[in-house]
């Protein structure tokens, strides 16, 4: 039904950095299309536009009570500083408790937490002139890590743009320990529109062509990452599905999509779903997503974004086959979201690495922590499960999205904020 060796060899070919809207991402799409063609399946490469920015130029210098320049990355889509930079007092604002923000007006805030839409709104409302965020660990060796890159995504920008830079935790620690109280920040940002693309395959169902099961996996990566665990592995699992359905024509229509630009906010799947009309949305009876797979040490999970009955069905099915898959009913931060947002039930398959045994979103997402056997752990249930659904006499999954799942999706997509704005 599948060949983990063939899949793993393809994964090796896909293992290079390919961020949203780059030449490398387009090259990856071509590799996927060529692989499909090698067994007689024609793919469409569907372009879409993404709003992004060039890698900003940014700097941070402590000017009092000591002088030192620290390595920073600038927030893409952030507000550029005036010529000569922005000089302001520094406030260490921790996790942005109200008491941390009493005198924030006109100052630059150093914050511990990830800058989510909620945190960003607080920063903007405090009247601060800018902010500095941090990531990593005190135990990091600077020459073995990359400074994270950050972007003010659309839900944040609804609150207005602002100057932000990002530093290593060890540098933030030093600034606070040495009592840094005045800093000079520069940010030169230039927004740009770029093109990304989805790779799409459609195989018409022989018996129920109007019922479409939509498979998806994203193939882009974050900066510095060869993106094999996240999500070259899911991409090659989808390729095995394409192999299977090419050799065993499906009863229901099968659509297989490799999505670009997932890592900057699910842009590929959002673009895909947005071009479907009411009728086409109604035809989609299920979305099957694969995002993260193949670690040597790990465990398999299936996340059902749909009815509780579908979660039970999946759980029973896995147990009957003897597959060690933990089934949950929840949302998952991946390409299933735009589908579920339209009421289409979704299921996401993931093999999560054991703590400390596999890494995502950085230079340590590499082949060394993955194996053919690890890949087979997911292939061996995703393929027969998918095949059984595609050929079912009666399609068993109800089109039902429980209220608490809808709420989670709305929160995830910041719909609440949108209403307030
Ligand atoms: Zn992913």
Boltz pocket constraint, residues with backbone or C-beta under 6 A from the ligand:
constraints:
  - pocket:
      binder: B
      contacts: [[A, 218], [A, 230], [A, 231], [A, 291], [A, 292], [A, 333], [A, 334]]
      max_distance: 6.0
